[in-house]
Amino acid sequence: MTQPAPSIADLPLIGLIAGGGWTMWAIAALSVATLAVVLWKIWTLSRLGVWGGSHSRRALALWAEGRRSEALAEVKGRPSARARVAQAAIGTSLDPAIDAQSAREETGRIARQTLYRAREGLRALELIATIAPLLGLLGTVLGMISAFQVLQDSGNRADPSALAGGIWEALLTTAAGMAVAIPAGIALSWFESIADRLQADLEDLATRIFVRAPVTKAARPPLPEAAE
């Protein structure tokens, strides 16, 4: 009597991966990479202070009140993204050796570096979200080909249970690919929204600082009159 095909719940994890062939091993590797990238991004974003901003808000309030040195002291040496940009904007605005255009360019450079660090690693998540379901579909197609080859070779003696077992093993890779791609896509959208919010905050922060920059900052000495 033919033994019934085991259900997915009855198989250990390694058995499920081995049953799907090399594509399942590739998808399993992508799942580990997805978890590693997500944990790494949470750690780096925490170090960037993307969920903070209290020091930069206080510095902006002090700057608006005209307390320039206190505003600079509030963000000086702070590692968070907003504090670094605020420090660059305030510091260059108070430096008499730097004109207004150079101050904006230097602040923009710091902001771009910060945003690059905030977006770093997102391409990897985007790639995983794209290729994981494709790998799953490839594994399903290869599994279906093998199953129908077995059906052709067995002819009239084909065992329906064996064919069904080959089909569900083939479909397993598609389910695994989607199970990896969906969390990767969700994490990608979340991290992109954080980076977009950070970019908007940095632009607003720098603009509000430069708008209230000291008036003497942009003053230029008059040109000497030509000798008669």
KOLMARLO-884880 format. One record per atom (N, C-alpha, C, O): x negated, y, z negated. Coordinates in steps of 0.02 Angstrom, whole numbers, plus 32768, in hexadecimal, padded with zeros to 4 digits. Layout:
residues N
XYZ
...
This chain:
residues 228
7FD67FC48000
800080008000
7FD4803E8000
7FA480427FDA
7FE4806D802A
7FBB80A98031
7FC480D67FF5
7FFC80E47FDF
7F8B80ED7FD9
7F8D811A7F9F
7FA381607FB6
7F8C81777FEA
7FCE81817F90
7FE381C47FA4
7FA881F57F9F
7F7C81EE7F75
7FAA82267FCC
7F7582587FCC
7F7882817F8C
7FAE82947F76
7F3E828E7F6D
7F3E82B57F2E
7F5582FC7F3B
7F4983187F70
7F7583187F09
7F89835E7F0E
7F4F838B7EFE
7F1C83747EE3
7F5583CD7F0E
7F2083FC7F01
7F1384027EB7
7ED9840A7EA1
7F4983FE7E8F
7F4084057E47
7F1983CB7E28
7EFB83D37DF3
7F1883917E4A
7EF583567E30
7EAA83577E40
7E85832F7E24
7E9483837E6D
7E4F83837E83
7E2783B67E5C
7E3F83ED7E4F
7DEA83A47E49
7DBE83D67E28
7DA9840B7E5A
7DB184037E97
7D8D84407E40
7D7A84787E6B
7D4684637E9E
7D4C84767ED9
7D14843D7E8A
7CE184277EB9
7CFF83FA7EEE
7CEB83FD7F28
7D2F83D17EDA
7D5083A77F0B
7D7783CF7F3E
7D7783BD7F79
7D9884047F29
7DBC842F7F57
7D8C84507F88
7D9984537FC4
7D5384687F6E
7D2384897F9A
7D0584577FCC
7CFF84668007
7CF3841C7FB3
7CD583EA7FDF
7D0783D18013
7CF483C1804B
7D4883CF8000
7D7A83B7802F
7D8483E68069
7D9A83D1809F
7D7584268060
7D7F84568096
7D44845D80C5
7D49848280F6
7D0D843B80B8
7CD3843F80E5
7CA7847B80D7
7CAD849C80A3
7C7C848A8107
7C4B84BF80FE
7C6C850480F9
7C50853180D9
7CA6850C8117
7CC7854D8113
7CDE855B80CB
7CDE859580B5
7CF2852780A8
7D0685318062
7CCB85458037
7CD2856E8009
7C9185298046
7C55853D8021
7C448586802F
7C3085AB8002
7C4D859B806E
7C4085E1807F
7C72860F805C
7C5F86458044
7CB185FB8059
7CE386238038
7CD686267FEC
7CDF865A7FCD
7CBF85EE7FD0
7CAE85EE7F89
7C75861D7F7B
7C7586417F48
7C43861F7FA8
7C0C864E7F9F
7C2586967FA3
7C0D86C17F7E
7C5486A47FD0
7C7086E77FD6
7C9786FA7F96
7C9787347F82
7CB886C97F78
7CDC86D97F3A
7CAC86EC7F02
7CBA871A7EDB
7C7386C97EFE
7C4186DB7ECC
7C2587207EDA
7C1B87487EAD
7C18872E7F1B
7BFE87707F2E
7C3087A77F1E
7C1D87DE7F08
7C7087997F2A
7CA487CB7F1A
7CA587DC7ED0
7CA788167EBD
7CA387A97EA6
7CA387B57E5E
7C6587DC7E48
7C6A88097E1F
7C2C87CA7E66
7BEE87ED7E54
7BF088367E68
7BDC88627E41
7C0988457EA4
7C0D888A7EBC
7C3E88B37E92
7C3088EC7E82
7C7788957E81
7CA988B97E59
7C8E88CA7E14
7C9589037DFE
7C6E889A7DF3
7C5188A77DB1
7C1A88DB7DB5
7C1489077D8A
7BF088D67DEA
7BBA89067DF2
7BD4894C7DFF
7BBA897D7DE4
7C0A89527E27
7C2689947E36
7C4589B37DF7
7C3E89EF7DEB
7C67898A7DCF
7C8489A57D91
7C4D89BE7D64
7C5489F37D44
7C16899A7D61
7BDE89AF7D37
7BBE89F07D50
7BB18A1D7D29
7BB289F47D92
7B938A307DAE
7BC18A6D7DA9
7BAA8AA47D9B
7C018A637DB4
7C308A9B7DAE
7C368AB27D66
7C3F8AED7D59
7C318A837D37
7C328A977CF1
7BF58AC17CE0
7BFA8AF27CBB
7BBB8AAE7CFB
7B7E8AD47CEF
7B818B187D11
7B638B487CF8
7BA58B1D7D49
7BAE8B5D7D6A
7BE08B8A7D44
7BE48BC67D52
7C058B6D7D17
7C358B947CF1
7C708BAB7D1A
7C898BE37D0F
7C878B827D49
7CBE8B977D75
7D008B9C7D4F
7D2E8BBD7D67
7D058B7C7D15
7D438B807CEF
7D3F8BB47CB7
7D6B8BB87C8C
7D098BDC7CB7
7D018C107C86
7D0B8C557CA3
7D378C5F7CCE
7CE38C847C8D
7CE78CC87CA8
7CF58CFD7C74
7D018D377C85
7CF58CEA7C34
7D058D1B7C00
7CCF8D517BFB
7CDE8D8B7BF0
7C8F8D3E7C03
7C598D6F7BFD
7C5C8DA17C37
7C528DDD7C2D
7C6A8D897C73
7C6D8DB67CAC
7CA98DE57CA6
7CA58E1F7CBA
7CE08DCD7C8A
7D1A8DF97C80
7D0B8E307C4D
7D1F8E697C56
7CE98E1D7C17
7CD78E4F7BE6
7CA58E817C02
7CA98EBD7BF5
7C758E687C2A
7C458E957C4A
7C678EC57C79
7C558F007C7D
7C998EAD7C9D
7CBD8ED97CCB
7CE48F0F7CA6
7CE78F487CBC
7D018EFC7C6C
7D248F2E7C44
7CF58F627C28
7D058F9E7C26
7CBA8F4C7C12
7C888F7C7BF9
7C6F8FA97C30
7C658FE57C26
7C668F8D7C6B
7C4F8FB37CA5
7C838FE87CB8
7C7190207CC9
7CC38FD67CB5
7CF790067CC5
7CFB903E7C93
7D1090757CA4
7CE790317C55
7CE690657C21
7CA790907C23
7CA090BF7BFD
7C7A90807C51
7C3C90A67C57
7C05908F7C28
7BD290B17C23
7C0E90577C06
7BDB903D7BD8
7BAE900E7C00
7BB38FD17BF9
7B82902A7C28
7B5B90067C59
7B2C8FD37C3A
7B2C8F987C4D
7B048FE87C09
7AD38FBB7BEB
7AF48F827BC6
7ADB8F4A7BC6
7B2D8F907BA5
7B508F5B7B82
7B6E8F287BB3
7B708EED7BA4
7B858F407BEC
7BA08F137C1F
7B698EE57C39
7B758EA97C44
7B2E8F007C44
7AF78ED67C5C
7AE28EA47C27
7AD38E6B7C38
7AE08EB87BE9
7ACC8E8B7BB3
7AFF8E527BAA
7AEC8E1B7B95
7B3D8E5F7BBA
7B718E2C7BB2
7B668DF07BDF
7B768DB87BCC
7B4B8DFB7C1C
7B438DC57C4C
7AF98DB27C57
7AEB8D827C7B
7ACC8DD57C3A
7A858DC97C47
7A718D857C2B
7A7B8D767BF0
7A538D5C7C56
7A3C8D1A7C42
7A718CE47C40
7A628CAB7C31
7AAF8CF67C4F
7AE48CC47C4F
7ADF8C987C8D
7AD48CB27CC4
7AE78C557C86
7ADE8C287CC1
7B1B8C217CEC
7B178C057D23
7B558C3A7CD6
7B928C2F7CFD
7B918C577D3E
7B6E8C897D45
7BB88C3F7D6F
7BB98C5D7DB1
7BCF8CA67DAF
7BAE8CD17DCD
7C068CB47D8D
7C208CF87D8B
7BF08D277D66
7BE78D617D7A
7BD18D0E7D31
7BA28D387D0B
7B648D487D34
7B4A8D7F7D30
7B4C8D187D5C
7B118D247D85
7B1F8D597DBA
7AF68D857DC6
7B598D557DD9
7B6B8D877E0C
7B768DCB7DEC
7B618DFE7E07
7B978DCC7DB2
7BA28E0B7D8F
7B5F8E2A7D7A
7B568E667D7F
7B318E007D63
7AF08E1A7D4F
7ACB8E377D8B
7AAB8E6C7D86
7ACF8E157DC4
7AAE8E2F7E01
7ACC8E717E16
7AA88EA07E28
7B0F8E757E15
7B308EB37E2B
7B218EED7DFC
7B128F247E12
7B258EE07DBB
7B198F167D8A
7AD08F297D89
7ABF8F657D87
7AA48EF67D89
7A5C8F067D86
7A438F2D7DC1
7A1D8F5D7DB9
7A598F1B7DFD
7A428F3F7E39
7A638F847E3C
7A448FB37E56
7AA08F8A7E22
7AC18FCC7E22
7A9E8FFD7DF4
7A9D90397E01
7A818FE37DBD
7A5F900E7D8D
7A16901B7D9E
79F790477D81
79FB8FF57DCD
79B48FFD7DE0
79AE90387E10
79C890357E47
798B906E7DFD
798690A87E29
795C909A7E67
795F90C07E97
793490657E66
790A90567EA0
793090307ED7
791590267F0D
796D901C7ECA
79948FF57EFA
79D0901E7F10
79F790357EE7
79D790287F52
7A10904E7F6A
7A4F90237F6B
7A4C8FE77F5E
7A8790427F79
7AC890207F74
7ACD8FE67FA4
7AE78FB17F92
7AB48FEE7FE2
7AB88FB98013
7A8E8F7C7FFE
7AA48F438004
7A528F897FE6
7A278F537FCF
7A458F2F7F93
7A3F8EF27F8D
7A658F557F67
7A858F377F2D
7ABD8F077F42
7AC38ED17F27
7AE58F1B7F73
7B1A8EF07F8C
7AFD8EB27FAE
7B188E7B7FA5
7AC88EBA7FD4
7AAA8E807FF6
7A8D8E4E7FC4
7A948E127FCC
7A6C8E677F90
7A4F8E3A7F5E
7A868E167F37
7A808DDA7F2A
7ABB8E3A7F26
7AF38E197F04
7B148DE57F31
7B278DB07F1A
7B1B8DF67F71
7B378DC57FA0
7B0C8D877FA7
7B278D507FAE
7ACB8D8F7FA4
7A9E8D557FA7
7AA88D277F6B
7AAB8CEA7F73
7AAB8D457F30
7AB78D1D7EF3
7AFA8CF97EF7
7AFF8CBF7EE4
7B2D8D1C7F0F
7B708CFE7F15
7B708CC57F46
7B908C917F3A
7B4E8CCC7F7F
7B4C8C967FB0
7B288C597F95
7B3E8C207FA0
7AF28C637F70
7AD08C2A7F51
7AFD8C067F20
7AFE8BC97F1D
7B218C2D7EF9
7B4F8C0F7EC8
7B878BE87EE9
7B988BB17ED3
7BA38C037F1F
7BD88BE07F42
7BBE8BA27F65
7BE28B707F6A
7B808BA47F7C
7B638B677F9A
7B5F8B2F7F67
7B6D8AF67F76
7B4A8B407F2A
7B468B0E7EF6
7B8C8AF57EE3
7B948ABA7ED3
7BBD8B207EE6
7C028B0B7ED6
7C1E8ADC7F0C
7C468AB07EFC
7C098AE57F4A
7C238ABC7F81
7BF58A817F92
7C068A587FBC
7BBD8A7C7F71
7B8E8A477F80
7BAD8A037F70
7BCA89F97F3A
7BA589D47F9E
7BC089917F94
7C0589867FB0
7C1C894D7FB3
7C2889BB7FC5
7C6B89B37FDE
7C6C89918023
7C9D896F8034
7C36899A8049
7C338977808A
7C33892B8080
7C4F890780A9
7C138914804B
7C1188CC803D
7C5788B2802F
7C6A887D8049
7C7E88D68007
7CC288C17FFA
7CED88C38039
7D1788978044
7CE288F58062
7D0788FA80A1
7CF788BF80CE
7D2488A380EE
7CB788AC80D1
7CA3887380FA
7CC1883280E0
7CD988098107
7CC18829809D
7CDE87EC8081
7D2887E8808F
7D4287B380A1
7D4B88208086
7D9388218093
7DA4881280DC
7DDB87FB80EB
7D7488208108
7D8088148150
7D7187CC8164
7D9887AD8187
7D3887B2814E
7D2187718167
7D3C8736813F
7D3D86FE8159
7D5287408101
7D6A870880D9
7DA786E680F9
7DA886A98100
7DDB870C810E
7E1386EA812F
7E0186CD8172
7E1E869B8188
7DD086EB8194
7DBA86CF81D4
7D97868C81CA
7DA0865E81F1
7D6E86888196
7D4E86498185
7D8286148173
7D7C85DA8187
7DB58629814D
7DEA85FA813C
7E0F85E18179
7E1E85A6817E
7E1D860E81A8
7E3F85F981E5
7E1385CB820F
7E2B859B822D
7DD285DA8211
7DA485AE8236
7DA385698217
7DA48537823B
7DA1856581D4
7DA1852381B3
7DE184FD81C2
7DE084C181CA
7E1A852181C4
7E59850081D3
7E5A84E5821A
7E7184AD8226
7E41850B8249
7E4084F5828F
7E1384B88296
7E26848782B7
7DD884BA8277
7DAB8480827B
7DCA84438259
7DC3840B8272
7DEC844E8220
7E0C841681FE
7E4583F88227
7E4E83BB8229
7E6C84238248
7EA3840A8271
7E8983E382AD
7EA683B182C2
7E5183FA82C9
7E3383D58301
7E1E839082EA
7E2B835E830D
7DFF838C82B0
7DEA834B8296
7E26831E8287
7E2482E28295
7E5B833C826B
7E968314825B
7EB682F7829A
7ECA82BD829A
7EBC831E82CE
7EDA8306830B
7EAC82D68331
7EC482AC8357
7E6B82DC8328
7E3E82AA8344
7E4982668324
7E4982328345
7E51826782E1
7E60822982BD
7EA2820C82D5
7EA781CF82DE
7ED4823682E0
7F15821F82F8
7F0F8200833D
7F2F81CE834C
7EE6821E8368
7EDD820383AB
7EBA81C083A9
7ECC819283CE
7E8781BA837F
7E61817B837C
7E8A8142835F
7E8181088372
7EB881518330
7EE0811D8310
7F1A8105833C
7F3380CE8332
7F2F812E836B
7F64811B8398
7FA5810D8374
7FBC8136834C
7FC480D38383
800480C28365
7FFE80AE831B
803080AA82F8
7FC180A28305
7FB6808E82BF
7FA980CA8291
7F9080C1825A
7FBA810582A7
7FAC81418280
7FD2813F823E
800D812D823C
7FB081528209
7FCD815581C7
7FE4819C81B9
7FBA81C981B4
802481A981B3
803C81EE81A8
8020820E8169
8012824A8168
801681E68134
7FFB820280F6
7FB3821880FF
7F9E824C80E4
7F8C81F18125
7F4782068132
7F458245815C
7F1B82718150
7F72824A818D
7F75828681B7
7F8982C3818C
7F6E82F98194
7FBA82B98160
7FCF82F08135
7F9783068107
7F8F834280FB
7F7082D680EE
7F3882E880C4
7F04831080E9
7EE8834080CD
7EF782FE8128
7EC883258150
7EE0836B815E
7EB9839A8162
7F2283738167
7F3E83B48177
7F3B83E2813A
7F27841C8141
7F4D83C980FF
7F4B83F680C5
7F04840880B2
7EF8843F8099
7ED583DB80BF
7E9083ED80B3
7E79842480E3
7E52845080D1
7E9384218121
7E8284558152
7EA18498813F
7E8184CC8145
7EDF84978128
7F0184D58115
7EE484F280D4
7EEF852D80C6
7EC184CA80AE
7EA484E18070
7E74851B807A
7E7085498051
7E4F851A80B1
7E1E854E80BE
7E3F859280CB
7E2685C680B7
7E79859180ED
7E9D85CF80F9
7EB585ED80B8
7EAF862A80AD
7ED085C3808C
7EE685DC804B
7EAC85F78023
7EB2862B8002
7E7385D58025
7E3985EC7FFF
7E1F862E801B
7E0C865B7FF5
7E1D8635805D
7E068673807B
7E3286AE8068
7E1986E4805A
7E7486A38068
7EA186D98053
7E9A86E98009
7EA087227FF4
7E8E86B47FE0
7E8686BF7F98
7E4886E97F89
7E47870A7F55
7E1686E77FB4
7DDA87107FAA
7DE487557FC8
7DD087877FAB
7E0487588003
7E0B87988026
7E3A87C88002
7E2E88048002
7E7087AF7FE4
7EA087DB7FC4
7E8288017F89
7E89883E7F85
7E6187DF7F59
7E4188057F23
7E0A88347F3B
7E02886B7F20
7DE5881F7F6F
7DB0884B7F89
7DCF888A7FA7
7DB488C07F9E
7E0688827FCB
7E2788BD7FE8
7E4488EB7FB3
7E4189287FB9
7E6188CE7F7E
7E7B88F77F47
7E43891D7F24
7E4A89597F16
7E0B88FA7F16
7DD3891C7EF6
7DB689527F23
7DA489887F0A
7DB389467F64
7D9A89787F93
7DC689B77F91
7DAC89EF7F8E
7E0789AE7F93
7E3489E87F92
7E2D8A0E7F50
7E2F8A4C7F50
7E2689EB7F19
7E1F8A0B7ED8
7DDF8A347ED4
7DE08A6E7EBF
7DA78A177EE9
7D678A3B7EE7
7D678A767F17
7D4A8AAA7F07
7D868A6F7F51
7D8A8AA77F80
7DB48AE07F63
7DA38B1B7F6D
7DE98AD07F40
7E128B057F22
7DEB8B297EEB
7DF28B657EE3
7DC28B047EC6
7D988B247E93
7D658B537EB3
7D5B8B8A7E9B
7D468B3B7EE9
7D148B657F0C
7D358BA37F2A
7D188BD97F28
7D708B9B7F47
7D938BD57F64
7DA68C087F2D
7D9F8C447F37
7DBC8BEF7EF5
7DCD8C1D7EBD
7D8F8C417EA4
7D918C7C7E95
7D578C1C7EA0
7D188C3B7E8A
7D028C707EBB
7CEB8CA57EA7
7D088C637EFC
7CF48C947F2F
7D1E8CD47F28
7D038D0B7F2C
7D5F8CCC7F20
7D8A8D067F18
7D798D2E7ED9
7D788D6B7EDA
7D6A8D0B7EA3
7D588D2D7E65
7D168D537E6B
7D0F8D8A7E53
7CE58D347E8C
7CA48D557E95
7CAA8D937EC0
7C8C8DC77EB2
7CD18D8F7EF6
7CDB8DC97F21
7CFE8E017EFB
7CEC8E3B7F01
7D318DEF7ED4
7D558E227EAE
7D288E417E79
7D298E7E7E6E
7D018E177E58
7CD48E2F7E23
7CA18E607E3F
7C978E967E23
7C7F8E4D7E75
7C4C8E787E91
7C6A8EBA7EAC
7C4D8EEF7EA3
7CA48EB57ECB
7CC38EF27EE6
7CD58F227EAF
7CCA8F5E7EB5
7CF28F0A7E78
7D068F367E41
7CC98F557E1F
7CCE8F8D7E06
7C918F327E1F
7C558F4F7E01
7C398F867E2E
7C278FBB7E16
7C358F787E6F
7C188FAA7E9D
7C458FE77EA5
7C2C901F7EB0
7C868FDD7E9F
7CB390167EA4
7CA790487E6B
7CAD90847E74
7C95902D7E31
7C8990587DF6
7C3F90627DE9
7C2B90727DB1
7C1690597E1C
7BCE90637E14
7BC090AD7E06
7BE790D87E1B
7B8890BC7DE4
7B7791037DD6
7B74912C7E16
7B5A91157E49
7B8F91687E13
7B9191937E4E
7B4B91A67E65
7B3E91AC7EA1
7B1E91AE7E35
7AD991C17E47
7AB5918B7E6D
7A8091977E89
7AD2914F7E6E
7AB291177E90
7AAC91247EDA
7A7891147EF9
7ADE91417EF7
7ADE914A7F40
7AC2918E7F54
7ABD919D7F8F
7AAF91B67F23
7A9791F87F34
7A5391F47F55
7A2991CD7F40
7A48921C7F86
7A08921F7FA9
79E992637F9F
7A0E92957FA0
79A892697F97
798892AB7F92
798F92D17FD3
798B92B28008
799993137FD1
79A093398010
796093388038
79299337801C
796893398079
792E933A80A5
790C937E80A1
792F93B0809E
78CA938180A1
78A793C1809F
78B593E980DF
78B993CD8116
78BD942B80D5
78CB94568110
788C945D813A
7854945F8120
789794628179
785F946981A8
783E94AE819E
786094E08197
77FD94AE819F
77D894EE8197
77E4951B81D4
77E29504820D
77EF955981C5
77FB958781FD
77BA95988220
77BA95BE8250
